[in-house]
Amino acid sequence: METSVSKGVTLASVREAAKTLKWVSLRTPLSFQKRYSDVYSASILFKREDLQSVRSYKIRGAYHKIQSLSSEEKKRGIVCASAGNHAQGVALSCKLLAIDGTIVMPTTTPQQKIEQVQMFGESFVNLRLEGDTFDDAQRLALTLSEEYSKTFIPPFDDAKIIEGQATVALEILEQIREPIDYLFVPIGGGGLAAGVCTVFQELMPETKIIGVEPQGAAAMKASLEKGENTPLKSIDKFVDGAAVHRVGDLNFSICKEGLHDVVAVAEGSVCQTLLDLYHKEAIIVEPAGAMSIAALEPYAERIRGKNVVCVISGGNNDIMRTGEIKERALLHAQLKHYFIVKFPQRAGALRQFLDQILDSEDDITHFEYTKKTNRENGAAVVGIEISHPSKLQPLISRMKANGFYGDYLNSKPELFQFLV
């Protein structure tokens, strides 16, 4: 029996999608994670969508949508806008179905992602770069769609896309032996979450489905709290795979009934999780892919003794971002701090700072200073990494007592944004 939550997406239609995708998307592992299970005193399993051929679940929705087009629509070709995983899923789908596709990406898209899209799509894909943002790219894509009668392939707000993403949930239920108490699923536009809700409400309704968003772009959480789909005025784009101003209307209508809760995780916590996965599990994920695991910490007491599944949505991480990821992780852990330090413009001032202000475990990781010959004191921007958050106040006290303290920049976002 179909519930009211289906909104046009049903268990039957998801099962049909699974048949379509059988030879296209990989049946990714549902793997038990001993270390995380020990930490949280629970049975923690990862659904490894980062192991798909395009390293994300997006191939499921993209292929299912494109193959559902009529012969005439396929002949005219398709167009989409994306800065990441959706583009790769669409590109591979175009090649597999021998359909011409135009993919519009922002001019700011890293070259590595551009090359990946071209590799997956080969001669079937034409890449266009437009504007500085996804919104700029999407405007051109919609214009091309109308001008050339090409079908626009949306990234998440579409029944066929949702049905394809929902096959992740079908696989989880086929792979699990015990009832699932909690399922953590990342949310960007909400296509994956909507699909998971549709399947679980029919087949395992007792499971609590927890949506996870980045703190700087929690559009679903804000919309659910307001009771209507509400766009965010501004977002932090760091978790690029999940940073959207507005979730899909269809997705919101499904998630509003199917989600038990939505957790907004700090970007710094996501970064630390990403680093832990790499160093301790040899798993490479993108920031959006780490969100469901980062959400375990705020749920630690509730998941104790429970069966828990985390969907790892993707693994397309750009190695060039490693420095920023480490920085954000340290800032979140309150181990990295930036100051304006007032140095007396005399010989030996820096040596005094090193000997009397820093303790043996402190490390200077950033230093900007230009000597001004017409001043008694010169200001330097200094970044200091400490060994424990409790060391911060004693450090500040020593600076003030010796006349070095100028200002603390971590708490001043209007200035801090230029450092991180």
Contacts in CASP RR format, 6 or more apart in sequence:
PFRMAT RR
TARGET T0000
AUTHOR 0000-0000-0000
METHOD contacts of the structure
MODEL  1
METSVSKGVTLASVREAAKTLKWVSLRTPLSFQKRYSDVYSASILFKRED
LQSVRSYKIRGAYHKIQSLSSEEKKRGIVCASAGNHAQGVALSCKLLAID
GTIVMPTTTPQQKIEQVQMFGESFVNLRLEGDTFDDAQRLALTLSEEYSK
TFIPPFDDAKIIEGQATVALEILEQIREPIDYLFVPIGGGGLAAGVCTVF
QELMPETKIIGVEPQGAAAMKASLEKGENTPLKSIDKFVDGAAVHRVGDL
NFSICKEGLHDVVAVAEGSVCQTLLDLYHKEAIIVEPAGAMSIAALEPYA
ERIRGKNVVCVISGGNNDIMRTGEIKERALLHAQLKHYFIVKFPQRAGAL
RQFLDQILDSEDDITHFEYTKKTNRENGAAVVGIEISHPSKLQPLISRMK
ANGFYGDYLNSKPELFQFLV
2 10 0 8 1.000
2 11 0 8 1.000
2 12 0 8 1.000
2 202 0 8 1.000
3 201 0 8 1.000
3 202 0 8 1.000
4 257 0 8 1.000
5 197 0 8 1.000
5 198 0 8 1.000
5 201 0 8 1.000
5 254 0 8 1.000
5 257 0 8 1.000
5 258 0 8 1.000
6 198 0 8 1.000
6 254 0 8 1.000
7 159 0 8 1.000
7 250 0 8 1.000
7 253 0 8 1.000
7 254 0 8 1.000
8 159 0 8 1.000
9 159 0 8 1.000
9 162 0 8 1.000
9 163 0 8 1.000
9 166 0 8 1.000
9 194 0 8 1.000
9 195 0 8 1.000
9 198 0 8 1.000
9 250 0 8 1.000
9 254 0 8 1.000
10 198 0 8 1.000
11 198 0 8 1.000
11 199 0 8 1.000
11 202 0 8 1.000
11 203 0 8 1.000
13 159 0 8 1.000
13 163 0 8 1.000
14 163 0 8 1.000
14 164 0 8 1.000
14 166 0 8 1.000
14 167 0 8 1.000
14 169 0 8 1.000
14 170 0 8 1.000
14 195 0 8 1.000
14 198 0 8 1.000
14 199 0 8 1.000
15 170 0 8 1.000
16 163 0 8 1.000
17 60 0 8 1.000
17 61 0 8 1.000
17 64 0 8 1.000
17 160 0 8 1.000
17 163 0 8 1.000
17 164 0 8 1.000
17 166 0 8 1.000
17 167 0 8 1.000
18 167 0 8 1.000
18 170 0 8 1.000
20 63 0 8 1.000
20 64 0 8 1.000
20 67 0 8 1.000
21 60 0 8 1.000
21 63 0 8 1.000
21 64 0 8 1.000
21 164 0 8 1.000
21 167 0 8 1.000
24 59 0 8 1.000
24 63 0 8 1.000
24 93 0 8 1.000
24 96 0 8 1.000
25 52 0 8 1.000
25 53 0 8 1.000
25 57 0 8 1.000
25 59 0 8 1.000
25 60 0 8 1.000
25 63 0 8 1.000
25 167 0 8 1.000
26 51 0 8 1.000
26 52 0 8 1.000
26 53 0 8 1.000
27 171 0 8 1.000
28 47 0 8 1.000
28 48 0 8 1.000
28 49 0 8 1.000
28 51 0 8 1.000
28 52 0 8 1.000
28 171 0 8 1.000
29 46 0 8 1.000
29 47 0 8 1.000
29 48 0 8 1.000
29 51 0 8 1.000
29 175 0 8 1.000
30 45 0 8 1.000
30 46 0 8 1.000
30 47 0 8 1.000
30 48 0 8 1.000
30 171 0 8 1.000
30 172 0 8 1.000
30 175 0 8 1.000
30 176 0 8 1.000
30 309 0 8 1.000
31 45 0 8 1.000
31 46 0 8 1.000
31 48 0 8 1.000
32 43 0 8 1.000
32 44 0 8 1.000
32 45 0 8 1.000
33 44 0 8 1.000
33 45 0 8 1.000
33 46 0 8 1.000
33 281 0 8 1.000
35 280 0 8 1.000
35 281 0 8 1.000
36 44 0 8 1.000
36 293 0 8 1.000
36 296 0 8 1.000
37 43 0 8 1.000
37 44 0 8 1.000
40 296 0 8 1.000
40 300 0 8 1.000
40 303 0 8 1.000
40 304 0 8 1.000
40 308 0 8 1.000
41 304 0 8 1.000
41 305 0 8 1.000
42 303 0 8 1.000
42 304 0 8 1.000
42 305 0 8 1.000
42 306 0 8 1.000
42 307 0 8 1.000
42 308 0 8 1.000
43 178 0 8 1.000
43 305 0 8 1.000
43 306 0 8 1.000
43 307 0 8 1.000
43 308 0 8 1.000
44 296 0 8 1.000
44 308 0 8 1.000
44 310 0 8 1.000
45 176 0 8 1.000
45 307 0 8 1.000
45 308 0 8 1.000
45 309 0 8 1.000
45 310 0 8 1.000
46 283 0 8 1.000
46 293 0 8 1.000
46 309 0 8 1.000
46 310 0 8 1.000
46 312 0 8 1.000
47 168 0 8 1.000
47 171 0 8 1.000
47 172 0 8 1.000
47 309 0 8 1.000
47 310 0 8 1.000
47 311 0 8 1.000
47 312 0 8 1.000
48 312 0 8 1.000
49 56 0 8 1.000
49 57 0 8 1.000
49 168 0 8 1.000
49 311 0 8 1.000
49 312 0 8 1.000
49 313 0 8 1.000
49 314 0 8 1.000
50 56 0 8 1.000
50 283 0 8 1.000
50 284 0 8 1.000
50 285 0 8 1.000
50 286 0 8 1.000
50 289 0 8 1.000
50 312 0 8 1.000
50 313 0 8 1.000
50 314 0 8 1.000
50 315 0 8 1.000
52 59 0 8 1.000
52 314 0 8 1.000
53 59 0 8 1.000
53 92 0 8 1.000
54 85 0 8 1.000
54 88 0 8 1.000
54 89 0 8 1.000
54 91 0 8 1.000
54 92 0 8 1.000
54 120 0 8 1.000
55 85 0 8 1.000
55 88 0 8 1.000
55 314 0 8 1.000
55 315 0 8 1.000
55 316 0 8 1.000
56 85 0 8 1.000
56 88 0 8 1.000
56 89 0 8 1.000
56 286 0 8 1.000
56 313 0 8 1.000
56 314 0 8 1.000
56 315 0 8 1.000
56 316 0 8 1.000
57 165 0 8 1.000
57 168 0 8 1.000
57 192 0 8 1.000
57 311 0 8 1.000
57 313 0 8 1.000
57 314 0 8 1.000
58 85 0 8 1.000
58 86 0 8 1.000
58 88 0 8 1.000
58 89 0 8 1.000
58 155 0 8 1.000
59 88 0 8 1.000
59 89 0 8 1.000
59 92 0 8 1.000
59 93 0 8 1.000
60 164 0 8 1.000
60 165 0 8 1.000
60 167 0 8 1.000
60 168 0 8 1.000
61 160 0 8 1.000
61 161 0 8 1.000
61 162 0 8 1.000
61 163 0 8 1.000
61 164 0 8 1.000
61 165 0 8 1.000
62 86 0 8 1.000
62 89 0 8 1.000
62 90 0 8 1.000
62 92 0 8 1.000
62 93 0 8 1.000
62 153 0 8 1.000
62 161 0 8 1.000
63 89 0 8 1.000
63 92 0 8 1.000
63 93 0 8 1.000
63 96 0 8 1.000
63 97 0 8 1.000
63 164 0 8 1.000
64 160 0 8 1.000
64 161 0 8 1.000
64 163 0 8 1.000
64 164 0 8 1.000
65 153 0 8 1.000
65 158 0 8 1.000
65 160 0 8 1.000
65 161 0 8 1.000
65 164 0 8 1.000
66 74 0 8 1.000
66 78 0 8 1.000
66 90 0 8 1.000
66 93 0 8 1.000
66 94 0 8 1.000
66 97 0 8 1.000
66 99 0 8 1.000
66 153 0 8 1.000
67 93 0 8 1.000
67 97 0 8 1.000
68 160 0 8 1.000
69 78 0 8 1.000
69 151 0 8 1.000
73 151 0 8 1.000
74 97 0 8 1.000
74 99 0 8 1.000
76 148 0 8 1.000
76 149 0 8 1.000
76 150 0 8 1.000
76 151 0 8 1.000
77 99 0 8 1.000
77 100 0 8 1.000
77 101 0 8 1.000
77 102 0 8 1.000
77 150 0 8 1.000
77 151 0 8 1.000
78 90 0 8 1.000
78 94 0 8 1.000
78 99 0 8 1.000
78 100 0 8 1.000
78 101 0 8 1.000
78 102 0 8 1.000
78 150 0 8 1.000
78 151 0 8 1.000
78 152 0 8 1.000
78 153 0 8 1.000
79 101 0 8 1.000
79 102 0 8 1.000
79 103 0 8 1.000
79 104 0 8 1.000
79 141 0 8 1.000
79 144 0 8 1.000
79 145 0 8 1.000
79 148 0 8 1.000
79 150 0 8 1.000
79 151 0 8 1.000
79 152 0 8 1.000
79 153 0 8 1.000
80 86 0 8 1.000
80 87 0 8 1.000
80 90 0 8 1.000
80 101 0 8 1.000
80 102 0 8 1.000
80 103 0 8 1.000
80 104 0 8 1.000
80 141 0 8 1.000
80 152 0 8 1.000
80 153 0 8 1.000
80 154 0 8 1.000
80 155 0 8 1.000
81 103 0 8 1.000
81 104 0 8 1.000
81 105 0 8 1.000
81 134 0 8 1.000
81 137 0 8 1.000
81 138 0 8 1.000
81 140 0 8 1.000
81 141 0 8 1.000
81 142 0 8 1.000
81 155 0 8 1.000
82 90 0 8 1.000
82 103 0 8 1.000
82 104 0 8 1.000
82 105 0 8 1.000
82 134 0 8 1.000
82 137 0 8 1.000
82 155 0 8 1.000
83 105 0 8 1.000
83 106 0 8 1.000
83 108 0 8 1.000
83 109 0 8 1.000
83 113 0 8 1.000
83 134 0 8 1.000
83 137 0 8 1.000
83 240 0 8 1.000
84 105 0 8 1.000
84 109 0 8 1.000
84 113 0 8 1.000
84 117 0 8 1.000
84 240 0 8 1.000
84 241 0 8 1.000
84 316 0 8 1.000
85 241 0 8 1.000
85 314 0 8 1.000
85 316 0 8 1.000
86 155 0 8 1.000
87 103 0 8 1.000
87 105 0 8 1.000
87 113 0 8 1.000
87 117 0 8 1.000
88 113 0 8 1.000
88 116 0 8 1.000
88 117 0 8 1.000
88 120 0 8 1.000
88 316 0 8 1.000
89 120 0 8 1.000
90 101 0 8 1.000
90 103 0 8 1.000
90 153 0 8 1.000
91 103 0 8 1.000
91 117 0 8 1.000
91 118 0 8 1.000
91 120 0 8 1.000
91 121 0 8 1.000
91 124 0 8 1.000
91 125 0 8 1.000
92 120 0 8 1.000
92 121 0 8 1.000
93 99 0 8 1.000
94 100 0 8 1.000
94 101 0 8 1.000
94 121 0 8 1.000
94 124 0 8 1.000
94 125 0 8 1.000
95 120 0 8 1.000
95 121 0 8 1.000
95 122 0 8 1.000
95 124 0 8 1.000
95 125 0 8 1.000
98 124 0 8 1.000
99 124 0 8 1.000
100 124 0 8 1.000
100 125 0 8 1.000
100 126 0 8 1.000
101 124 0 8 1.000
101 125 0 8 1.000
101 126 0 8 1.000
101 150 0 8 1.000
102 125 0 8 1.000
102 126 0 8 1.000
102 128 0 8 1.000
102 141 0 8 1.000
102 144 0 8 1.000
102 150 0 8 1.000
103 117 0 8 1.000
103 125 0 8 1.000
103 126 0 8 1.000
103 127 0 8 1.000
103 128 0 8 1.000
104 127 0 8 1.000
104 128 0 8 1.000
104 129 0 8 1.000
104 130 0 8 1.000
104 137 0 8 1.000
104 138 0 8 1.000
104 140 0 8 1.000
104 141 0 8 1.000
104 144 0 8 1.000
105 113 0 8 1.000
105 114 0 8 1.000
105 117 0 8 1.000
105 127 0 8 1.000
105 128 0 8 1.000
105 129 0 8 1.000
105 130 0 8 1.000
105 137 0 8 1.000
106 129 0 8 1.000
106 130 0 8 1.000
106 131 0 8 1.000
106 132 0 8 1.000
106 133 0 8 1.000
106 134 0 8 1.000
106 136 0 8 1.000
106 137 0 8 1.000
107 129 0 8 1.000
107 130 0 8 1.000
107 131 0 8 1.000
107 132 0 8 1.000
108 131 0 8 1.000
108 132 0 8 1.000
108 133 0 8 1.000
109 129 0 8 1.000
110 318 0 8 1.000
110 320 0 8 1.000
112 318 0 8 1.000
112 320 0 8 1.000
113 316 0 8 1.000
113 318 0 8 1.000
114 127 0 8 1.000
114 129 0 8 1.000
116 316 0 8 1.000
117 125 0 8 1.000
117 127 0 8 1.000
118 125 0 8 1.000
118 127 0 8 1.000
128 140 0 8 1.000
128 144 0 8 1.000
130 136 0 8 1.000
130 137 0 8 1.000
130 139 0 8 1.000
130 140 0 8 1.000
131 137 0 8 1.000
141 152 0 8 1.000
142 152 0 8 1.000
144 150 0 8 1.000
145 151 0 8 1.000
145 152 0 8 1.000
154 161 0 8 1.000
155 161 0 8 1.000
155 189 0 8 1.000
156 162 0 8 1.000
156 188 0 8 1.000
156 189 0 8 1.000
156 190 0 8 1.000
156 191 0 8 1.000
156 192 0 8 1.000
156 247 0 8 1.000
156 248 0 8 1.000
156 251 0 8 1.000
157 189 0 8 1.000
157 191 0 8 1.000
157 247 0 8 1.000
157 248 0 8 1.000
157 249 0 8 1.000
157 250 0 8 1.000
157 251 0 8 1.000
158 250 0 8 1.000
159 250 0 8 1.000
161 191 0 8 1.000
162 191 0 8 1.000
162 194 0 8 1.000
162 195 0 8 1.000
162 198 0 8 1.000
162 250 0 8 1.000
162 251 0 8 1.000
162 254 0 8 1.000
163 195 0 8 1.000
164 195 0 8 1.000
165 191 0 8 1.000
165 192 0 8 1.000
165 194 0 8 1.000
165 195 0 8 1.000
165 196 0 8 1.000
166 194 0 8 1.000
166 195 0 8 1.000
166 196 0 8 1.000
166 198 0 8 1.000
166 199 0 8 1.000
168 192 0 8 1.000
168 195 0 8 1.000
168 196 0 8 1.000
168 311 0 8 1.000
169 195 0 8 1.000
169 196 0 8 1.000
169 198 0 8 1.000
169 199 0 8 1.000
169 200 0 8 1.000
170 199 0 8 1.000
172 180 0 8 1.000
172 183 0 8 1.000
172 309 0 8 1.000
173 199 0 8 1.000
173 200 0 8 1.000
173 203 0 8 1.000
173 204 0 8 1.000
176 307 0 8 1.000
176 309 0 8 1.000
178 307 0 8 1.000
179 204 0 8 1.000
179 206 0 8 1.000
179 207 0 8 1.000
179 307 0 8 1.000
180 204 0 8 1.000
180 207 0 8 1.000
180 307 0 8 1.000
180 308 0 8 1.000
180 309 0 8 1.000
181 207 0 8 1.000
181 208 0 8 1.000
181 303 0 8 1.000
181 306 0 8 1.000
181 307 0 8 1.000
181 308 0 8 1.000
182 207 0 8 1.000
182 208 0 8 1.000
182 210 0 8 1.000
182 299 0 8 1.000
182 302 0 8 1.000
182 303 0 8 1.000
182 306 0 8 1.000
182 307 0 8 1.000
182 308 0 8 1.000
182 309 0 8 1.000
183 196 0 8 1.000
183 200 0 8 1.000
183 207 0 8 1.000
183 208 0 8 1.000
183 209 0 8 1.000
183 210 0 8 1.000
183 308 0 8 1.000
183 309 0 8 1.000
183 310 0 8 1.000
183 311 0 8 1.000
184 210 0 8 1.000
184 211 0 8 1.000
184 212 0 8 1.000
184 263 0 8 1.000
184 292 0 8 1.000
184 293 0 8 1.000
184 295 0 8 1.000
184 296 0 8 1.000
184 299 0 8 1.000
184 308 0 8 1.000
184 309 0 8 1.000
184 310 0 8 1.000
184 311 0 8 1.000
185 192 0 8 1.000
185 193 0 8 1.000
185 196 0 8 1.000
185 209 0 8 1.000
185 210 0 8 1.000
185 211 0 8 1.000
185 212 0 8 1.000
185 292 0 8 1.000
185 311 0 8 1.000
186 192 0 8 1.000
186 193 0 8 1.000
186 211 0 8 1.000
186 212 0 8 1.000
186 213 0 8 1.000
186 242 0 8 1.000
186 288 0 8 1.000
186 289 0 8 1.000
186 291 0 8 1.000
186 292 0 8 1.000
186 311 0 8 1.000
186 313 0 8 1.000
187 193 0 8 1.000
187 211 0 8 1.000
187 212 0 8 1.000
187 213 0 8 1.000
187 220 0 8 1.000
187 242 0 8 1.000
187 247 0 8 1.000
187 255 0 8 1.000
187 262 0 8 1.000
188 213 0 8 1.000
188 217 0 8 1.000
188 219 0 8 1.000
188 220 0 8 1.000
188 241 0 8 1.000
188 242 0 8 1.000
188 243 0 8 1.000
188 244 0 8 1.000
188 247 0 8 1.000
188 288 0 8 1.000
189 219 0 8 1.000
189 220 0 8 1.000
189 242 0 8 1.000
189 244 0 8 1.000
189 246 0 8 1.000
189 247 0 8 1.000
189 248 0 8 1.000
189 251 0 8 1.000
190 220 0 8 1.000
190 247 0 8 1.000
190 248 0 8 1.000
190 251 0 8 1.000
190 252 0 8 1.000
190 255 0 8 1.000
191 248 0 8 1.000
191 251 0 8 1.000
192 311 0 8 1.000
192 313 0 8 1.000
193 209 0 8 1.000
193 211 0 8 1.000
193 220 0 8 1.000
193 251 0 8 1.000
193 255 0 8 1.000
193 259 0 8 1.000
194 250 0 8 1.000
194 251 0 8 1.000
194 254 0 8 1.000
194 255 0 8 1.000
195 254 0 8 1.000
196 209 0 8 1.000
196 311 0 8 1.000
197 209 0 8 1.000
197 254 0 8 1.000
197 255 0 8 1.000
197 257 0 8 1.000
197 258 0 8 1.000
197 259 0 8 1.000
198 254 0 8 1.000
200 207 0 8 1.000
200 209 0 8 1.000
200 258 0 8 1.000
201 257 0 8 1.000
201 258 0 8 1.000
208 260 0 8 1.000
208 261 0 8 1.000
209 258 0 8 1.000
209 259 0 8 1.000
209 260 0 8 1.000
210 259 0 8 1.000
210 260 0 8 1.000
210 261 0 8 1.000
210 262 0 8 1.000
210 263 0 8 1.000
210 295 0 8 1.000
210 299 0 8 1.000
211 220 0 8 1.000
211 255 0 8 1.000
211 259 0 8 1.000
211 261 0 8 1.000
211 262 0 8 1.000
211 263 0 8 1.000
211 295 0 8 1.000
212 262 0 8 1.000
212 263 0 8 1.000
212 264 0 8 1.000
212 265 0 8 1.000
212 291 0 8 1.000
212 292 0 8 1.000
212 294 0 8 1.000
212 295 0 8 1.000
213 219 0 8 1.000
213 220 0 8 1.000
213 221 0 8 1.000
213 242 0 8 1.000
213 262 0 8 1.000
213 263 0 8 1.000
213 264 0 8 1.000
213 265 0 8 1.000
213 291 0 8 1.000
214 236 0 8 1.000
214 238 0 8 1.000
214 239 0 8 1.000
214 242 0 8 1.000
214 243 0 8 1.000
214 264 0 8 1.000
214 265 0 8 1.000
214 267 0 8 1.000
214 270 0 8 1.000
214 287 0 8 1.000
214 288 0 8 1.000
214 291 0 8 1.000
215 236 0 8 1.000
215 264 0 8 1.000
215 265 0 8 1.000
215 266 0 8 1.000
215 267 0 8 1.000
216 235 0 8 1.000
216 236 0 8 1.000
216 238 0 8 1.000
216 239 0 8 1.000
216 243 0 8 1.000
216 264 0 8 1.000
216 267 0 8 1.000
217 232 0 8 1.000
217 235 0 8 1.000
217 236 0 8 1.000
217 237 0 8 1.000
217 239 0 8 1.000
217 242 0 8 1.000
217 243 0 8 1.000
217 244 0 8 1.000
217 245 0 8 1.000
218 232 0 8 1.000
218 262 0 8 1.000
218 264 0 8 1.000
219 230 0 8 1.000
219 231 0 8 1.000
219 232 0 8 1.000
219 235 0 8 1.000
219 244 0 8 1.000
219 245 0 8 1.000
219 246 0 8 1.000
219 247 0 8 1.000
220 247 0 8 1.000
220 252 0 8 1.000
220 255 0 8 1.000
220 259 0 8 1.000
220 262 0 8 1.000
221 262 0 8 1.000
221 263 0 8 1.000
221 264 0 8 1.000
222 230 0 8 1.000
222 232 0 8 1.000
223 229 0 8 1.000
223 230 0 8 1.000
223 247 0 8 1.000
223 252 0 8 1.000
224 255 0 8 1.000
224 256 0 8 1.000
224 259 0 8 1.000
224 262 0 8 1.000
227 256 0 8 1.000
229 246 0 8 1.000
229 247 0 8 1.000
229 248 0 8 1.000
229 249 0 8 1.000
229 252 0 8 1.000
230 246 0 8 1.000
231 245 0 8 1.000
231 246 0 8 1.000
232 245 0 8 1.000
232 246 0 8 1.000
233 245 0 8 1.000
235 243 0 8 1.000
235 244 0 8 1.000
235 245 0 8 1.000
236 243 0 8 1.000
236 267 0 8 1.000
237 243 0 8 1.000
238 267 0 8 1.000
238 287 0 8 1.000
238 324 0 8 1.000
238 328 0 8 1.000
239 267 0 8 1.000
239 270 0 8 1.000
239 287 0 8 1.000
239 288 0 8 1.000
239 291 0 8 1.000
240 286 0 8 1.000
240 287 0 8 1.000
240 288 0 8 1.000
241 286 0 8 1.000
241 287 0 8 1.000
241 288 0 8 1.000
242 287 0 8 1.000
242 288 0 8 1.000
242 291 0 8 1.000
247 255 0 8 1.000
263 295 0 8 1.000
263 298 0 8 1.000
263 299 0 8 1.000
265 291 0 8 1.000
265 294 0 8 1.000
265 295 0 8 1.000
265 298 0 8 1.000
266 294 0 8 1.000
266 332 0 8 1.000
267 287 0 8 1.000
267 328 0 8 1.000
267 332 0 8 1.000
268 328 0 8 1.000
268 329 0 8 1.000
268 331 0 8 1.000
268 332 0 8 1.000
269 294 0 8 1.000
269 297 0 8 1.000
269 332 0 8 1.000
270 287 0 8 1.000
270 290 0 8 1.000
270 291 0 8 1.000
270 294 0 8 1.000
271 287 0 8 1.000
271 290 0 8 1.000
271 325 0 8 1.000
271 326 0 8 1.000
271 328 0 8 1.000
271 329 0 8 1.000
271 332 0 8 1.000
272 294 0 8 1.000
272 329 0 8 1.000
272 332 0 8 1.000
272 333 0 8 1.000
273 290 0 8 1.000
273 291 0 8 1.000
273 293 0 8 1.000
273 294 0 8 1.000
274 285 0 8 1.000
274 286 0 8 1.000
274 287 0 8 1.000
274 290 0 8 1.000
274 317 0 8 1.000
274 325 0 8 1.000
274 329 0 8 1.000
275 325 0 8 1.000
275 326 0 8 1.000
275 329 0 8 1.000
277 283 0 8 1.000
277 284 0 8 1.000
277 285 0 8 1.000
277 290 0 8 1.000
277 293 0 8 1.000
278 284 0 8 1.000
283 312 0 8 1.000
284 315 0 8 1.000
284 317 0 8 1.000
285 312 0 8 1.000
285 314 0 8 1.000
285 315 0 8 1.000
285 317 0 8 1.000
286 313 0 8 1.000
286 314 0 8 1.000
286 315 0 8 1.000
286 316 0 8 1.000
286 317 0 8 1.000
287 317 0 8 1.000
287 325 0 8 1.000
288 313 0 8 1.000
288 314 0 8 1.000
289 312 0 8 1.000
289 313 0 8 1.000
289 314 0 8 1.000
289 315 0 8 1.000
290 312 0 8 1.000
291 313 0 8 1.000
292 310 0 8 1.000
292 311 0 8 1.000
292 312 0 8 1.000
292 313 0 8 1.000
293 310 0 8 1.000
293 312 0 8 1.000
295 310 0 8 1.000
296 303 0 8 1.000
296 308 0 8 1.000
296 310 0 8 1.000
324 420 0 8 1.000
327 336 0 8 1.000
327 420 0 8 1.000
328 420 0 8 1.000
330 336 0 8 1.000
330 385 0 8 1.000
331 410 0 8 1.000
331 420 0 8 1.000
333 389 0 8 1.000
334 389 0 8 1.000
334 392 0 8 1.000
335 385 0 8 1.000
335 386 0 8 1.000
335 387 0 8 1.000
335 388 0 8 1.000
335 389 0 8 1.000
336 365 0 8 1.000
336 383 0 8 1.000
336 384 0 8 1.000
336 385 0 8 1.000
336 386 0 8 1.000
337 383 0 8 1.000
337 384 0 8 1.000
337 385 0 8 1.000
337 386 0 8 1.000
337 392 0 8 1.000
337 395 0 8 1.000
337 408 0 8 1.000
337 410 0 8 1.000
338 366 0 8 1.000
338 381 0 8 1.000
338 382 0 8 1.000
338 383 0 8 1.000
338 384 0 8 1.000
338 408 0 8 1.000
338 409 0 8 1.000
338 410 0 8 1.000
338 416 0 8 1.000
338 419 0 8 1.000
339 381 0 8 1.000
339 382 0 8 1.000
339 383 0 8 1.000
339 384 0 8 1.000
339 399 0 8 1.000
339 405 0 8 1.000
339 406 0 8 1.000
339 407 0 8 1.000
339 408 0 8 1.000
339 409 0 8 1.000
340 379 0 8 1.000
340 380 0 8 1.000
340 381 0 8 1.000
340 382 0 8 1.000
340 406 0 8 1.000
340 407 0 8 1.000
340 409 0 8 1.000
341 353 0 8 1.000
341 379 0 8 1.000
341 380 0 8 1.000
341 381 0 8 1.000
341 382 0 8 1.000
341 399 0 8 1.000
341 404 0 8 1.000
341 405 0 8 1.000
341 406 0 8 1.000
342 377 0 8 1.000
342 378 0 8 1.000
342 379 0 8 1.000
342 403 0 8 1.000
342 404 0 8 1.000
342 405 0 8 1.000
342 406 0 8 1.000
343 349 0 8 1.000
343 350 0 8 1.000
343 353 0 8 1.000
343 369 0 8 1.000
343 377 0 8 1.000
343 378 0 8 1.000
343 379 0 8 1.000
343 380 0 8 1.000
343 404 0 8 1.000
344 376 0 8 1.000
344 377 0 8 1.000
344 378 0 8 1.000
345 371 0 8 1.000
345 372 0 8 1.000
345 373 0 8 1.000
345 375 0 8 1.000
345 376 0 8 1.000
345 377 0 8 1.000
345 378 0 8 1.000
352 402 0 8 1.000
353 404 0 8 1.000
356 398 0 8 1.000
356 402 0 8 1.000
357 395 0 8 1.000
357 398 0 8 1.000
357 399 0 8 1.000
357 402 0 8 1.000
357 404 0 8 1.000
358 364 0 8 1.000
358 384 0 8 1.000
358 395 0 8 1.000
359 391 0 8 1.000
359 395 0 8 1.000
361 386 0 8 1.000
361 387 0 8 1.000
361 391 0 8 1.000
362 384 0 8 1.000
362 385 0 8 1.000
362 386 0 8 1.000
362 387 0 8 1.000
362 391 0 8 1.000
362 395 0 8 1.000
363 384 0 8 1.000
363 385 0 8 1.000
364 382 0 8 1.000
364 383 0 8 1.000
364 384 0 8 1.000
364 385 0 8 1.000
365 383 0 8 1.000
365 384 0 8 1.000
365 385 0 8 1.000
366 381 0 8 1.000
366 382 0 8 1.000
366 383 0 8 1.000
366 419 0 8 1.000
367 380 0 8 1.000
367 381 0 8 1.000
367 382 0 8 1.000
367 383 0 8 1.000
368 380 0 8 1.000
368 381 0 8 1.000
368 382 0 8 1.000
369 378 0 8 1.000
369 379 0 8 1.000
369 380 0 8 1.000
369 381 0 8 1.000
371 378 0 8 1.000
372 378 0 8 1.000
379 406 0 8 1.000
381 409 0 8 1.000
381 419 0 8 1.000
384 395 0 8 1.000
386 392 0 8 1.000
386 395 0 8 1.000
396 405 0 8 1.000
396 408 0 8 1.000
399 405 0 8 1.000
399 406 0 8 1.000
409 415 0 8 1.000
409 416 0 8 1.000
409 419 0 8 1.000
410 416 0 8 1.000
END
